[in-house]
Amino acid sequence: MSLSSKYINFILNLLNEDVCGSAFTFEQISIGFQAEILKTDYLHVANALILLLQNRDLTPIIQQRLIIYYLFIEMYKTEQQSIYTNTFAPIFLSVLQSNNENLAKTQKHFHWIISPVTKYERLFVSLLLNNQRDLINKKTPSQFLQTDLSFHDDKIHKELQQQLKEKIYERKQQLPALVQCHLPAVIDDPEINIYGFDTLLGGPNYRSNSSEQTIEQLLLNNVMKQTIHPEYLRLVPPLHECTIDELVWLPPLLHFDDNNTSLYAWDDLMCTSNTISFEIRQLIDKAYQGAINLQQQQKILDELNNNSELIHHIGLTPAKLPLLVENNPLISINCLLKLISSDQMTEYLQVLVHMNMSLHSMEVVNRLSTSIPLPREFLHLYISTCIKTCDQTKDKYLQSRFVRLVSVFIQSLIRNKAIDIKDLFVEVQNFCITFRSIKEASALFGLLKTFESRNDETNDTTTVLTVNEE
């Protein structure tokens, strides 16, 4: 992916030869960079800056290179624990090792070496690596070039260089050899400064305009990621000769018996979807979206009863269960009964607990409790969730409706012996007292008192959730 025009224009303005030295301090440059460049694009933009740094024709003045060094530190200063793990540590090492300022005029340089730098650049990088940015932040690049170099300790410089070299060598040892053997698609012309071509063709202004056009074209064409690297050649492996005890693939159409009939027959149904399964899956998809008619419901229920494995092939997941419960509770009940032995049954029950309370969800839980033994913790948590929903509902009419539903629901569970009311007695009693003005809550309170005084009485009558809507 090439850099966007917005980023390219920002880089060109940031490194403009005429103003980059005195327009902004390093701190202001960092703030502007972070405001314009997204953090996710740091590495992509950094590759572009490396391309400019490695080709001295594109960054001919020291101020441009100081800005690039500074941004390399700023981009990853909050993410790296040590400077040795910085993504651009090899570049800093190359700058520190370069100590011959006249070498650029006599020797060609390859991509992995930053062209020989000035003593100001080495000092600048040393201060960055030693966390002495307070000596840099408030200065412009041109002001830094006026710094007195006498205070710089060469011994500290050499120690830093040696430590950086050792750490980078350890990291490189972990990389395959082929990763380290590549050349960039762009290499600077080592003779342009010797013969003064830029002067002959129009002077510094011409060079500046040409550089901007060159940089723009290189970054638009994504040249920073294009490399020349050796190909990894491997011999073609020889064919393995089958021994007499190995199986050999026999093409079916090439082997016939004495009657010229193929010895093999293709299974035309292989890898084709099961027609019944496909039809039921389509009906289930409709059931997620809304209520389906009685004939379609019966079709699904019959097929589920005829084939116990069909439930695993109709696309039902815990995430889709609330839609099925609200739109077609009868189908959801039968599906859950088929999944009782499934490893995912716990997930389906958790979904029931956390979905919005409604008549359909309570009907599903009630029918399940009368058909199979449900975990006691699940029923207790579901009842607590229902009571909490009633307490938090602000709309009086809706709250009254919820209280009536929950009261009848709990009565049904008690009479069907699905729960032991002693475990929830205090919580349910408080619920009944809070909403004692509602008839169903009063009836539930009376049932609690009856069970409290007569623990031996039982009632096997199955209660159906019916509430008179008012």
N, C-alpha and C positions, 0 to 999 in steps of 0.2 A: 504494500500500500504506500503510495507516494504521499509526501506532505501536502496538506491543504494550502491553498493560496494565502489564506489568512496567516498561517504559521510562517510561510516563506517570506511574506512581506514584513512580519514582525522581526525575523532574523536579519533581514537586509537592513531594516531601520536601526536595529540594535547594534549592528557591526558597521554602520556607515562610517567610512574613513574620516569624514569631515567633522563629525560631532561626537563620535563614540568616546573620545578621550576626555572631554570636558563637560558634556551635557549633564551627566548623572553620576552620582556616587555609586559605589558597588552595592550598597544597601538598597538604594533606589532601583538599581538594575534588577536585583533579586526580587523585590516586591512587584515590579512590573512584569517580570518573567512568570512568577507564580499566578498573577492575575490573568495573564493571557493564555498560558499553556496549561491544559488539563494534566493532572497528575498521571493519568493512565497513558498519556502520550509522551511522558518524559524520556523513556528509552528511545523512542522513535526520533524525537527531536535531537537527543544526544548523539545518535548515530550520524545525523546530518552535521552537527558541530564537529565531530571527529573528522569527517570528510574534509571540512574546511581547514581544520587544524593541520592535517597531514599534507595538505597541498599549500605550500607557502605562497603561491601566486594568488590564492583566494583570500588569504589573511596576511597581507604584507606588512602591517604595522603592529608594533608590540601591544598597543592598547586593545586591539581586537583579540589577541591571544590571551591577554590577562582576563578579559571578560569571560572567555570560554572556560579557562581554568576555574574561575570563581563559580560559574554555574555548575560545573561538574561536582563541586563540593556541595553546593546549595541543594541540588536536586535530591540527594540521598542522605543529607546530614541527620535527619530524624529517624531514618530507618536502619542505619548501620551502627553497630555497637563499636566498631573499630574502623579506623581509616584503611586498615589493611584489607578489609573485606569490601571496600568501595568498588563499585563496578569499573571505575576509571583509574584504579590504582596503577595498572601498567603504564598509562600515559604519564602519571606523575613521576614514576620511576624513570621513564625515558627523558623527562625534562631534567631531573636531578642529575642523571648520568651524563648529559650533554654539557661539555665544558670547553669546547673549542668553537668560538664564534666565527672563525674564518673558514671552517670546514665546509660550509654551504657553497663556497665559491669554487671548490676544487674537487668535490666528490658527490656522486649521485647517492640519493638516499631512498630506501625502500619504505613500504607502507608501515611496517611495524616500528619504525624509528621516527619520532618527531624531529623535524629538521633542527639543527643546532640552534640553541636558544641563547638569549642574553643573560647576563648575571642578574638583571632585575627579574627576569622570569623565574630563575632558580630561587631567588630570594622570596618571590611572591608565593611559589608553590610550597616552599619550606614553612612560611608563616601559616599557610592554610592547613598544612598537615600537622603543625604543632598547636592547632586551635588558638592561634593568635590573630583571629579575624578582627579583633578590636583595633588593631593597627592598620586595618585595611578598609573596614566598612564605611567610614565617614569620608573617605577620599575618593576622588575621581581617578581613573587610570592615569591621566596625565600628571596629577599631583603625586601619585605613587612613584612615578619615574623620577621625581625630584628627591626621593628618599636618600638619606645618607647610608651608604652600604658598610660603613666602618663598624657598625654595631653588630653585624652579623657574625655569628660564631661558626667558623668552618668545621670545627669538631662536631658540633651538634648536627650540622648539615650532613656530614659523612656517616654519623651514627644512624640518622634517620634513613639515609639512602640504603645502608646495609640491612637494616631491619625490614624495610619495604621490599628489598630484593629477595630476602629469604622467604618472606610470607608469600610473595607472588610465585616463587619457584615451587613452593609446596602446593599451591593451587593448580599450577600448570601440570604437575605430575599426575593429577587426577583426570586430566583430559586425554582423549585418544590422540595419537600423533597426527592423524589426518586433519583433526580440527584446527591444529596450529599451523598447518601448511596451506596457506591461501594468500592470494594477492588481490587487492581491490581493482575495480574496473577503471579507476582514475589514478594516474600517477603524474605528479607535477613535472614540468619541464625544468631540468637542472641548469639549462644554459640561458634562460631568459634574463636573469639578472647579470650574467657575465657580459653579454653583448648589448644590454640596454635596449632591448626591443621595445619596451614600454615607452621609453623616451623617443625613440625614432618614430613610433606610430602616433604620437600626439601627447606624450607626457602623462603625468599622474591622473589628470582628469579622464583621459581616454582609458587608462588602465582601470580606474574606478568603475566607469560605465561598463567596460567589457567584463569586469569581474562580477558585477551584479547580474548581468545577463547570463553569464556562465553558471553562476550559483543557482539562479532561478531554473535554468534548463536541467541542471544536474539533479536538483531536488524534485522537480516535477516528474522526472523519469525514474525516480527511486534508485538512483545509482549507488547510494550508500550501502544498499544491501546486495549489490551485484559483485560477485567475487570470481576469481579464477583459481581453481583448486585442482589438484591432481585427481584423476579418476581412480577409483578403487577397482582394479582389474582382478578377476577371478577366473580360473579355468572352468570350463563347462564340465560339470560332473559326468563321468561315464555312465552309460546305461547299465543297470544291474541285471545280470542274467539270472533268470529264474531257474531254480533247481527243481528236481523232479517231485519234491515233496511240498512245493508251494502252489497256492491257488493261482490260476490264470484267468483273467477276465475273458469271457466268451461273448462276443457280440451276438445278440439274439437273432438278428436277421441274416447271419452268415452261417448258421448251423441248421441243417435240415436232416430229417430222417429218410428212410428208404422211399417213402411216399412223397418226397419233396415238400414235406410239411415242417414248418418251423418247430424246433424242439421247445421253444419258449413262447409264452404269451404275455402281452403287456396287460397290466392291471389298469384299465381306463379310469377307475375311480381313485387311483393313488393320488395323494396330495390335493384332492378336491374337498371343499368344505361340505360337512354333513348338512343335507337339505333341511332336516328337522331342526338341527341346532341353529342354522342360519335364520330360519323362520322365527324361532322363539327369541333369538337375539334381537331381531327387528321389533318384535312385540314388546320386549323389555325396554328397548330404547324409547318406544312410544310411552311406556308406562312411567318413565322418568319425567316426561314432559307434561303429562296430564292424565286424568282418569280415562281408562279404556273401558269398552263396553263389556257386558257380562259374557258374551260369546268368546271374546279374546281372552278374558280372565280365565275362563274354564279351559281354553286351549293350553294356556301356560301351565295351569295346575295339573292337568292330565299328563302332559309330557314330563313334568317334574316327577310325578308319581311313577310313571312308567320307566324312567331312566334316572337312577340315583346319581349318576355321574354328570348329568346334564347341567346341574347347578354350577359346576366349575367351568363351563364353556359359554355362559351367556353374558359375560362381561360385568357381573355384579361385583362391586368393590365397596369397602367401608365408606369411602368418600361419596358414593352414589346412593347409599342407603337412605339418608334423610329425604331425598327426592321421591324415592319409591314409597316410603312410609306415608308421606303427606298426600301423595296422589293415589296410591293403590295399597292401602294397608293390608288387605287380605293376601295379596301376592307377597308382600314383604314378610308376613308371618310364615307363610309356607317356605319361603326361601331360607329364612333363619332356622326353621326346624330341620331343613336339609343340611344346613351348615353346622349343626350342633357339634359334630365330631371334627370339624375343621380346625386347623391351627390358628386361623384368623378369627375365630368366634369371639375371643376377648376383645379384639379391635372393633368388631361390630357392636358389642355391648357398650363399649366406651363411647361410640358414636351416638348411641341411643341416649346415654346419660347427658351428653353435652349438646344435643340438638334442642331447638326451641320446643317448649312444652306445648302440646296440643292434644285434642281429643284423640286423633289418630295415633299419636305416639304412645299415649297411655293405653289405648286399646291394644296396640301391638304388645306392650309389656304385659298387660293383663292376660292376654291369650297365651303368651309364651309361658307365663308363670303357672297356668293351669295345665299346660301340655308337658312341660319338662321342668326339672328342678333347676332353678336359676341360682347363681351364686348369691349368698345372703348379702355380701358387701355391695353387689350391684344394685339390689332392690333398695337397700338402705340409702345408698347414695342417690338413687333416682328419686326416692320420696323426698329426701332433703333438698334436692334441686327443685322439685315441684313446689315445695313449701317456700323456698327462697324466692322463686319466681312470683308467687302470690304476694309476698311481702313487699317486693320491689316494684310491683305494677302500680302506676300512678292513676291510671284511668279507672274510675270507680265501677263503671259497668263491666269493663273487661276483667277487673280484679274479682268482682262478684262471680262472674262466669267461671274463672279459673278456680276459685275456692270451691264452687259446687262440683266441678269436675274432679278435683283432687280429693275431696271428701268422699265422693262415691267410689273413686278408684281405690282409696285406702280401705274402705269398707269391703270392697270386693276381695282385696288381697287377704284381709283378716279372715273373712268367712271361708275362703278357699284354702286357708292355712298355708298361704304362700310365704307369709312372714310371721315372725314371733313378735307380737306387739310389745312385749316387755322390753325389747331392745330399743324401741323407738317411743316408748310411752310418754316420756317427758316432752319430747319435741312435738309429737302429735297433739298432746294435750294442750300445750301452749298455743298451737295453731288453732285448735278448736275454740279456746278462750278468746283469742284475738278476733276471730270472725264469728263469735257466738250469735250475732244477729242474723246470720244466714242459716236457713233451715237445714241444709245438708250438713253443715259443720256442727250444728246442735245434735243432729242424729248420730254423727260420728262420735261426738262426746258421750252420748248415751251408750253407744256400743262399747266404748272404752270402759265406762263404769261397769257395764254388765260383765265384761271379760275380767275386770279387776276383782269383782265379787264372786264370779263363778268361773274359775279357771278350768273346770272340768267340762264345761259345756262346749259342744262343738256344733258346727253347722256346715253340712256338705253341699249346701245349695250353691251353685255357681251363679255369681252375680254378673249381669251384663251391664256395661257402662251406658246408662241412659240418663240424660239430663233434660229436663224441660227448659227449653230456651225461652227466655223472657226478653 
